C-alpha cells in the first residue's frame, strides 16, 4: 500500500508529485498551510511505497492506488493538486472518482504522449530509460537546476537534486512508461469538478503555452506563477501557497454552505 506524509487537520488537500520527485518535496506547503489537512503521497514505486502490481501501469492504476491511500487516511473528499506527471494521475483520479474531488489543480502539467505517433512515444520512453541507466546521481547532477528558474536559490536546487537521488529505478521507469503511453485529455473529458491550471512563467519543462492550451481546451482558468520554473511550488512558494489558500478557503466555504 502506498505511503504518504501528513500534517494539519480540516479540509483535505492531497498533493501528487512528479516523475523526478516525491512526497518530501512539498515541505514548503506543509509548513505554510497549517489550518488544513495536507497529505503528500509517494506514488507506487516511490519513497517507501511498493511497486505497482501491473507490469505496465497506466494513470488509472495509479489513481486506484491513490483511492486506497485516501481510504486508509479516512479522506472521503479532497482538493487534489497534481504537479507535472502528478497532473496526469490527478486527472485520472478525478475522472474515476468524481465524487471525491472538490477541486482539481493541475500545476505545470505533463500531458502525456498517448496521442502521439508510436515513434515519438518510443523516443520519450528511451530518453527516460537512458536517464535511469546513467544513474540517479547523474540525473541529480545534470538535471536538478533545469526544473527551476534561472538563478534559483541553491537550497531549492538541493531539494530537487535530493529528490532525484532518492528515486528508485524501477518506480521511475514505470512512471516513464505511463508518461509515454497515457494522455491527460482522455481523462479530463470525464472530469466534472472545478479545474484550474497553474504554470511557472519560466517553466522550460512543460512550457506555459502548453499549459494555457490545456486550460483553454477545457475552459479552465489559468494561473501564472511569476518568477518560477517547472518546480513552481519551490521557486515561488509564497505566491503558490497564496493560491492554495485561496482554493482551500473557497472549497471549505462550499462545504459548509
Secondary structure by P-SEA (a helix, b strand, c coil): cccbbbbbbcbbbbbbbccccccccaaaaaaccccbbbbbbbccccccccccccccccaaaaaaaaaaaaaaacccccbbbbccaaaaaaaaaaaaccccccbbbbcccccccccccaaaaaaaaaaaaaaaaacaaaaaaccccccccccccaaaaaaaaaaaaaccaaaaaaaaaaaacccccccccccccbbbbbbbcccccccaaaaaaaaaaabbbbbbbcccccccccccaaaaaaaaaaaaaaaaaaaac
